[in-house]
């Protein structure tokens, strides 16, 4: 999802610096019939945006990136994928 989000921002003219984005992911498992199953993944982004970045464009990129991510799409129906974002100064 990270690469898809970076691409979605770049298409909208928002180029992040070297420290412009950090992503951490947490997976949550459940035991089903004595088998450990991955059920949920939550991705947390920390964005440091250029001062002239349009928040409308940033929000649109965030809203659409998961639906365009090959990995997230591959997991549909089996693993719930969610995300959140914090903005750095």
N, C-alpha and C positions, 0 to 999 in steps of 0.2 A: 504494500500500500504506500510505503514511503516514496518509492520511485514514481508511482502513478501520481501522487500528490505533487511532487516536485515538477513533473511534466505538465500537470494541469495548471500550476502556477506560471511556469515559463511560457506556455501557450498564451496566457493572459498578460504577458509582459512583465511578470514579477519574477525577478532573478534573485535568488537568495545567496548570501555570502557563505563562506566556508562554515561559519557557525550559525547559519540561518535556520537549521532545522535539526531537531533531535527527536527520535522516536523510541519509545520503550513499549514492550508488549508483555502482557500477562495472560497466560492461559489458565483456564479453569477446567478441571477434570471432574467426572462423576464415575462412580463404579456402577456398572450395569451388568448384571449376571456374572459378577466377579471379574469383570474386565474393566480396566481403566479406560475411559473414553474421554477424549477432548470434546468439550461441549461449547465453550465460549472463549473468545480471544478479545481482549480490549487493548487497543493501541492508543497510547498517549503521545500527542505531539507537543513539542515546545517550539514555537516559531519566533524568530527574530526577523521582522519584516523591514524592508527598506522604508525610509520615512515617507516616500511618495507613493507607497503601495495603496491601491484602491481597496478598501475593505469589502466593497460589494464584490469585486473580482475574487478576493481571497475567500469570502464566504461561499461563493458559487463553486470555486474549485474544491473546497472542503465538502460541500453538499453532494458533489457528483463523483468524487474520486473513488469511493469504495465500489460503486456500481461499474466502474471502468477498470478495476483492478483484476487481472487474471486470477490471482491467488484467492482473493475474497470471493470472486464469482465461482471458483471451483469448489469452495467450501459451502456454498449455499445449500441449505436444507440439512446439512450435517453439523455445522459449527456456526454459532451465532458470532458475527464479527461486529464489534462496535468501536467507536473512537471518541476521543475528546481532545481539546486543544487548549493550551495556555499560551499567552503571548508574553515574550520577554521584552524588556525595555531596551 
